[in-house]
Structure formats: C-alpha cells, structure tokens
Amino acid sequence: MSATPAGSPAPPAPDPFAVIRTRGYAVLLVMTALLGIPISAAAFGFLALVSELQSLTYTDLPRALGFHGTPSWWPIPLLALAGLLVALTIRHLPGEAGHKPAEGLVATGTPKPIDLPGIALAALASLGAGVVLGPEAPLIALGGGLAVFFGRAMKRGMQPEAMAVLGASGSFAAVSTLLGSPLLGAFLLMEAAGLGGATMAIVLVPGLLSAGIGALFFTGLGSWTGLGTFSLVLHQVPQAARPDLAGFGWAVVIGALAALGGTGIRRMGLFLQYRVERRRVPVTVLVGVLVGVVALVYAESTGKEASEVLYSGQDALGPLLAGQAGYSAGALVLLVLCKALAYGLSLSGFRGGPVFPSMFVGAAFGLAMAHLPGLDVTSGFAMGVGALCVAMLKLPMTSVLLATLLLGSQGLTVMPVVIVAVVVSYVLSLRLTPAPAPTPASA
C-alpha cells in the first residue's frame, strides 16, 4: 500500500548526481589529483625497471658471458628461471600475485596493500624475462592498491564507496599514457569494470583528472630522464585505402578468423592454468621452457630474432608495421602461430596483462592477410588488431579505439571496416564461449 495520500504529488525522484555536488566529492577530487603524482611516478619507475631488466637479461648478460650476440637458445634457461621465481612468489606471498591473465581483463577489485609486493615481483620476473604478456594488468592493480594505501594514510575513516573511487583513480593514473592516450586507458578501465549511468559519471571525473595529471607527469619524467614515456606509438603508418565492398568482405573474414583464433588461445590458457595450479612450481618452470622453445623454433626457421616471439609486442608493433615489406606471407603466418602459442602458454602460469600480445598477434595476422588481393596493409593491420583484441578481451569499444586511434588520421579512414571486424569477432567469440554455469539458488 502506498504511503502517499491520494491526490498528493509523487515525491521527487532521487538525484543520482547529488553526491557530485557535495563537499566530500570536492575533497575526493583534490585527493585524486594529489595522488596522481606519486602513483604515476611509481608506474613510470615500474616500466623503466621492466625495460632495464629486458635489456639486461637479453642483451647485457649474454655479452658479459662472452657470447657474440644473443644465442637463439638463450630464452629457454632464462624463462625456466622466471617460471621458478613466479611460482614461488605466487605460492609464498599474499594475494597469489594478483590478476590471472588467462581469465581476461576483468575487474577484480582493488588489491590489499599487503598483496602489492607479490604482484610487483611476479610481474617483474615475468615481463623482464620475455614472457608474452603486457604490463597493463599489474599497473592497474599496483595503481589502485597504492591509491588506497595513500588514501588511508591521508584521511582515516573514509567510506568504502569513496575508497573504491580512489582506487579506480589510481588505476587511471597508472595506465594514463601506456596505451598512447589517457582516454584509451580510461575507456579500457570503464569497459572492463562495466560502469554505466550515474556510477560511471561519479567514477569518471576523478579518474580522468588523475589520468590527466598522470599523463603530464609521465611526459615530464620521460623528458627529464631521457627514457621516454613507455607509451604505445606508431611512427610510420602507410596510406590506407578508402573502404569499399571488398574491404567490408575482408572485415567479415578477418573478424571470423580472429574469433576462432582468439577463442583457441583463451581456451589453451585456461586449460593449462588448471594444470599449472595443481603443481605450481614444476609446471610453471615447464611452461617457461616451452615458451623459450617456441621462440627458438621461430628464430631457427626464419633467421630472425627470437625476441619477435617474446615480450608483449608493445615496442614491436611500430617496427612490424613500418617493416612489413621485409616479411613474406609465410614468415608472417609462422610469426602469428609462434606468437599465439607462446601467448597461450604465458597466460596459463605467469603474471601480466593480455592486451598488448593480442594487439601484436592481430596485427601480424592482418598483415599476413594483406598479401591477398583487395586488402591494403593499414586496413589489414587495423582490422586484425581490433578483431583479435575483442576476441581476447571481450571489450568492443576499447578494441575499436585501440585499432584506430593509434593510426592517427588513417584511423578515421579505416574505422568503418574495423567496426565490422570487431562486431563479427565479438559476436562469434561469445557464441564460441560456453555460457557460465547458473548460480544455485540460496536456501
């Protein structure tokens, strides 16, 4: 029975944006702005350390041991050691070293401060040794965890809702320039968290503020140290053909093939993850050895560097597009197969993010398809990136933006066919993914 007397006007609907007008929200904005500086500095330091470890383990160490260049077998013992370190970190430190990359880029909540050392150590061991994963997931976790830690130190007794917004803002700051633009990082986090309506507006404003300050600080640190911003950038983008009927036909084909390939990579990662968790230490070491063997096979078969199969592919995307004329169709197909196999193996037991490897595998696949008539290089590259990303991440808007914004003005030209490829891949990959088991009703 209604408590409102007959004939009385209905009470006004609650204002979903009332919290934004409060003084507490203004204080929260100031806190996110202040925290954006130390968190972006910590993220910059993490990325710089990963870069130095990769150079040390793959270039400096072999040279110090007397090798002329890096032997093609070198990744095998290196990745075995990385598997041992990661497995011991997951087993003995709190938090299981954070996000499991085989399960996709999903919102799992802000980690506790006690979990942060394990997340950092496992990610450094994985990424520094050349595992086929990216730094975005560890950065998201570390940024959110540090924001909550600093927020509790700055103001005790914060409400859980405010603390959640603070953690999200820390993640925004940590990945502010990693994908080439603060907006790309913001879209990635919002879509992964499934934010919408008033909740999105409440979280988005402090998140964008923190990302903007983080991007400015990243740029300043990169200029001051001479290390750069560790941002995804494509310097040479060939002219793209305007979309035509053949281009839309290729978009459907690339989307369908990417859905099949991405689903296969994910299923392999999840299948192996179960085996890894049963016998963590020996199987993680074995997975590391197998990744190294795949890189060795590629290097010996093509005469190219094993590093093309290793690492996230973030720094290799630009050279791949600029130097695509130096690859035959067969070499590109072999690169796709080896990188995808190493990617699926890495997903199962190591720690890192799934974004950049999916971009690289999709890019190489699109360039291989561009050897066929009716498809230009830039369109194939962009469609492959978008279609493989959405098959792996299940984030359609982010996948379209990742495939187009990085191409500059050429991204606007190819956007229609990228959208078609992403939609086809997204729908088909969902059809190929088993539905989650229904939750049993509570008593």
C-alpha positions in Angstrom: 0.0 0.0 0.0 1.4 3.4 -0.9 2.3 5.8 1.9 1.5 8.8 -0.3 -2.1 10.2 0.3 -4.4 10.0 -2.7 -4.2 13.1 -4.9 -0.8 14.2 -3.4 2.1 14.8 -5.8 4.6 12.0 -6.1 7.8 12.6 -4.2 10.7 13.7 -6.4 13.0 11.1 -7.8 16.3 10.9 -6.0 19.1 12.8 -7.8 21.7 10.3 -8.9 24.3 13.1 -9.2 23.7 14.7 -5.8 26.9 13.2 -4.5 28.9 15.2 -7.0 27.6 18.5 -5.5 28.8 17.6 -2.0 31.8 19.0 -0.3 33.1 15.4 0.3 33.2 14.9 -3.5 35.3 18.0 -3.9 37.7 16.8 -1.3 37.9 13.4 -3.1 38.8 15.3 -6.4 41.6 17.1 -4.6 42.9 13.8 -3.2 42.9 12.1 -6.6 44.7 15.0 -8.1 47.4 14.8 -5.4 47.7 11.1 -5.6 48.1 11.1 -9.4 51.6 12.4 -9.0 53.2 9.7 -6.8 51.2 6.9 -8.5 52.3 8.0 -12.0 55.9 8.2 -10.7 55.7 4.7 -9.3 54.2 3.4 -12.6 57.0 5.1 -14.5 59.6 3.5 -12.3 58.0 0.1 -12.7 58.0 0.4 -16.5 61.6 1.7 -16.5 62.7 -1.2 -14.4 60.9 -3.7 -16.7 62.7 -2.1 -19.7 66.1 -2.3 -17.9 65.5 -5.9 -16.9 64.7 -6.9 -20.5 67.9 -5.2 -21.8 69.9 -6.8 -19.0 68.7 -10.3 -19.4 68.5 -10.5 -23.2 71.5 -8.3 -24.3 73.9 -7.4 -21.5 74.1 -10.7 -19.7 74.9 -12.8 -22.8 77.5 -10.3 -23.8 79.1 -10.4 -20.3 79.3 -14.2 -20.6 81.3 -13.9 -23.8 78.6 -14.6 -26.5 78.7 -12.5 -29.7 75.0 -11.6 -29.8 72.2 -13.4 -28.1 72.1 -17.2 -28.8 68.7 -18.3 -30.1 68.5 -20.9 -27.2 69.1 -18.2 -24.6 65.4 -17.7 -23.7 65.0 -21.3 -22.6 67.0 -21.2 -19.3 66.0 -17.6 -18.8 62.3 -18.4 -18.9 62.7 -21.5 -16.8 64.3 -19.3 -14.1 61.4 -16.8 -14.5 58.9 -19.6 -14.1 60.6 -20.7 -10.8 60.6 -17.2 -9.4 56.9 -16.5 -10.4 55.7 -19.9 -9.0 57.5 -19.3 -5.7 56.1 -15.8 -5.5 52.5 -17.0 -6.1 52.9 -19.8 -3.6 54.5 -17.9 -0.7 53.4 -14.3 -0.9 49.9 -13.0 -0.1 47.4 -12.4 -2.9 48.6 -15.0 -5.4 50.5 -12.2 -7.3 47.2 -10.6 -8.5 45.3 -11.0 -11.7 45.2 -14.3 -13.7 45.7 -13.2 -17.3 44.0 -16.3 -18.8 40.7 -15.1 -17.3 40.8 -11.9 -19.4 41.0 -8.3 -18.3 38.2 -8.2 -15.7 37.6 -6.0 -12.7 38.6 -8.0 -9.6 38.6 -5.2 -7.1 41.4 -3.2 -5.6 44.1 -5.4 -4.1 45.1 -5.0 -0.5 48.4 -3.2 0.3 49.9 -6.5 1.6 49.3 -8.0 -1.9 51.3 -5.4 -3.8 54.9 -6.8 -3.3 53.8 -10.2 -4.7 52.1 -8.5 -7.7 55.2 -6.4 -8.5 57.7 -9.3 -8.1 55.8 -11.7 -10.2 55.2 -9.1 -12.9 58.9 -8.1 -13.0 60.1 -11.7 -13.2 57.6 -12.4 -16.0 58.0 -9.3 -18.1 61.7 -8.9 -17.5 62.4 -12.4 -18.8 60.4 -12.0 -22.0 57.1 -13.7 -21.2 54.4 -12.9 -23.8 52.3 -10.7 -21.5 52.0 -6.9 -21.1 52.4 -4.5 -18.1 48.9 -3.1 -18.1 47.2 -5.5 -15.6 50.0 -5.2 -13.0 49.9 -1.4 -13.4 46.2 -1.3 -12.9 46.5 -3.4 -9.7 49.5 -1.5 -8.4 48.0 1.9 -9.1 44.7 1.0 -7.3 46.4 -0.6 -4.4 48.8 2.4 -3.9 45.9 4.9 -4.1 44.0 3.1 -1.3 47.2 2.8 0.8 48.0 6.5 0.4 44.3 7.5 0.8 44.0 5.7 4.2 47.2 7.5 5.3 45.9 10.9 4.2 42.4 10.6 5.7 41.2 7.9 8.1 37.6 6.7 8.2 36.9 7.1 4.5 33.7 5.4 3.3 34.1 2.2 1.3 32.5 3.9 -1.8 35.0 6.8 -1.6 37.8 4.4 -1.2 36.6 2.4 -4.3 36.6 5.7 -6.3 40.1 6.5 -5.1 41.4 3.0 -6.1 39.9 3.4 -9.5 41.5 6.8 -9.9 44.9 5.3 -9.0 44.5 2.7 -11.8 43.6 5.5 -14.2 46.8 7.4 -13.3 49.0 4.2 -13.6 47.9 3.5 -17.2 47.4 7.1 -18.3 49.9 7.0 -21.2 50.7 3.3 -21.6 48.2 2.9 -24.5 49.2 6.1 -26.2 46.4 8.3 -24.7 44.8 8.9 -21.3 41.4 8.4 -23.0 42.3 4.9 -24.2 43.2 3.9 -20.7 40.0 5.4 -19.3 37.9 3.5 -21.9 39.7 0.3 -21.1 39.1 0.6 -17.3 35.5 1.7 -17.6 34.5 -1.0 -20.1 36.4 -3.7 -18.1 34.6 -2.6 -14.9 31.2 -2.5 -16.6 30.5 1.1 -15.4 27.4 2.9 -16.6 24.9 5.6 -15.7 25.5 7.8 -12.7 28.1 5.4 -11.3 30.2 6.0 -14.4 30.0 9.8 -14.1 30.9 9.6 -10.4 34.0 7.5 -11.0 34.9 9.0 -14.4 35.5 12.6 -13.3 38.2 11.8 -10.6 39.6 9.1 -12.8 40.1 11.4 -15.8 41.6 14.1 -13.5 44.0 11.5 -12.1 44.8 10.2 -15.6 45.4 13.7 -17.0 47.8 14.6 -14.2 49.5 11.2 -14.5 50.0 11.7 -18.3 51.6 15.2 -17.6 53.9 13.7 -15.0 54.8 10.7 -17.3 55.7 13.1 -20.0 57.8 15.2 -17.7 59.7 12.3 -16.3 60.3 10.9 -19.7 61.8 14.1 -20.9 63.8 14.6 -17.7 65.3 11.1 -17.6 65.6 10.7 -21.3 63.9 7.3 -21.1 60.7 8.3 -22.9 57.2 7.7 -21.7 57.0 3.9 -22.5 53.8 4.8 -24.5 52.4 2.8 -27.4 53.2 4.9 -30.5 53.2 4.1 -34.3 55.6 6.5 -36.1 55.1 5.3 -39.8 51.6 4.5 -40.9 51.1 3.7 -44.6 48.3 5.4 -46.5 45.0 3.5 -46.1 42.6 2.8 -48.9 39.1 4.1 -48.5 36.7 1.3 -47.5 34.9 -0.4 -50.4 32.8 -3.6 -50.8 35.9 -5.8 -50.9 37.1 -4.2 -47.7 33.9 -4.9 -45.9 34.1 -8.5 -47.1 37.6 -8.9 -45.7 36.3 -7.4 -42.5 33.9 -10.2 -42.1 36.5 -12.8 -42.9 39.1 -11.3 -40.6 36.6 -11.0 -37.8 35.5 -14.6 -38.1 39.1 -16.0 -38.2 40.2 -13.8 -35.3 37.3 -15.1 -33.2 38.3 -18.6 -33.9 42.0 -17.9 -33.2 41.3 -15.8 -30.1 39.0 -18.4 -28.6 41.6 -21.1 -29.2 44.3 -19.0 -27.4 42.0 -18.3 -24.4 40.9 -22.0 -24.1 44.5 -23.1 -24.2 45.4 -20.6 -21.5 42.5 -21.7 -19.3 43.1 -25.4 -19.9 46.8 -25.1 -18.9 46.1 -22.8 -16.0 44.2 -25.6 -14.3 47.2 -27.9 -14.7 49.6 -25.3 -13.5 47.6 -24.6 -10.3 47.7 -28.3 -9.4 51.5 -28.5 -9.5 52.6 -24.8 -9.4 56.4 -24.9 -9.3 57.4 -27.7 -11.7 54.7 -26.9 -14.3 55.3 -23.2 -14.4 59.0 -23.9 -15.0 58.0 -26.3 -17.8 55.7 -23.6 -19.3 58.6 -21.2 -19.3 60.8 -23.7 -21.1 58.1 -24.3 -23.7 57.8 -20.6 -24.4 61.6 -20.5 -24.9 61.4 -23.5 -27.3 58.8 -21.8 -29.4 61.0 -18.7 -29.7 63.9 -20.9 -30.6 61.9 -22.7 -33.4 60.9 -19.3 -34.9 64.4 -17.9 -34.8 66.0 -21.0 -36.4 63.2 -21.3 -39.0 63.2 -17.7 -40.2 66.7 -16.4 -39.3 65.1 -13.5 -37.4 65.4 -12.7 -33.7 63.7 -14.8 -31.1 62.6 -11.6 -29.4 59.9 -11.2 -32.1 58.1 -14.0 -30.4 58.9 -13.0 -26.8 57.7 -10.0 -24.8 54.4 -8.2 -25.0 54.8 -6.8 -28.6 54.2 -3.2 -27.4 57.6 -1.9 -28.7 57.5 -4.2 -31.8 54.1 -3.1 -33.2 55.6 0.1 -34.8 58.6 -1.7 -36.4 56.3 -4.5 -37.6 54.1 -2.1 -39.5 57.0 0.0 -40.8 59.0 -3.0 -41.9 56.1 -5.2 -43.1 57.6 -5.3 -46.7 60.5 -7.4 -45.3 58.2 -10.2 -44.3 56.8 -12.8 -46.7 53.3 -14.1 -46.2 54.8 -17.4 -44.9 57.0 -15.6 -42.4 54.1 -13.7 -41.1 51.9 -16.8 -40.7 54.8 -18.5 -38.8 55.1 -15.4 -36.6 51.4 -15.5 -35.8 51.4 -19.2 -35.0 54.5 -19.0 -32.7 53.5 -15.8 -31.0 50.0 -17.1 -30.4 51.3 -20.4 -29.0 53.8 -18.6 -26.7 50.9 -16.2 -25.7 48.6 -19.0 -24.7 51.4 -20.7 -22.7 52.3 -17.5 -20.9 48.6 -16.9 -20.0 48.5 -20.1 -18.0 51.1 -19.6 -15.3 52.8 -16.2 -15.4 51.6 -12.7 -14.4 50.9 -9.8 -16.7 48.3 -8.3 -19.0 46.6 -9.8 -22.1 46.2 -6.5 -24.1 49.5 -5.9 -26.0 50.1 -9.6 -27.1 46.6 -9.7 -28.5 47.3 -6.5 -30.4 50.6 -7.9 -31.9 49.1 -11.3 -32.9 46.2 -9.5 -34.5 48.5 -7.0 -36.3 50.7 -9.8 -37.7 47.6 -11.7 -38.8 46.2 -8.7 -40.5 49.4 -8.0 -42.3 49.5 -11.6 -43.5 46.0 -11.3 -44.9 47.1 -8.1 -46.7 49.1 -10.2 -49.0 45.8 -11.3 -50.5 44.2 -9.1 -53.2 41.7 -6.4 -52.3 43.1 -5.6 -48.8 45.7 -2.9 -48.1 48.3 -3.1 -45.4 46.9 -0.4 -43.0 43.3 -1.8 -43.2 44.5 -5.3 -42.6 46.7 -4.2 -39.7 43.8 -2.3 -38.0 41.2 -4.9 -38.6 43.5 -7.6 -37.2 44.3 -5.6 -34.1 40.6 -4.8 -33.3 39.2 -8.3 -34.1 41.9 -10.2 -32.1 41.6 -7.8 -29.1 37.9 -8.2 -28.8 38.2 -12.0 -29.1 40.6 -12.0 -26.2 39.3 -9.1 -24.0 35.5 -9.0 -24.8 35.7 -5.2 -24.8 34.3 -4.0 -28.2 34.6 -0.2 -27.7 38.1 -0.4 -26.4 39.1 -2.8 -29.2 37.8 -0.3 -31.9 39.7 2.6 -30.3 42.9 0.6 -29.9 42.9 -0.3 -33.5 42.1 3.2 -34.9 43.3 6.0 -32.6 46.9 4.7 -32.8 46.9 5.2 -36.6 46.3 8.9 -36.4 44.4 10.3 -39.4 44.4 6.9 -41.1 42.5 5.5 -38.2 39.4 7.6 -39.3 39.7 6.1 -42.8 39.7 2.5 -41.7 37.3 2.9 -38.7 34.1 1.6 -40.6 35.8 -1.7 -41.6 37.4 -2.1 -38.1 33.9 -1.8 -36.5 32.6 -4.5 -38.8 35.5 -6.8 -38.0 35.2 -6.1 -34.3 31.4 -6.8 -34.2 31.8 -10.0 -36.2 34.6 -11.2 -33.9 32.8 -10.2 -30.7 29.5 -11.9 -31.6 31.2 -15.1 -32.8 33.6 -15.3 -29.9 30.7 -15.0 -27.5 28.9 -17.8 -29.4 32.0 -20.0 -29.1 32.5 -19.3 -25.4 30.5 -21.6 -23.1 27.8 -19.8 -21.0 28.7 -19.6 -17.3 27.1 -22.2 -15.1 23.9 -20.9 -13.4 24.4 -19.9 -9.7 22.5 -22.2 -7.4 19.6 -20.6 -5.6 20.2 -19.9 -1.9 18.2 -21.8 0.6 
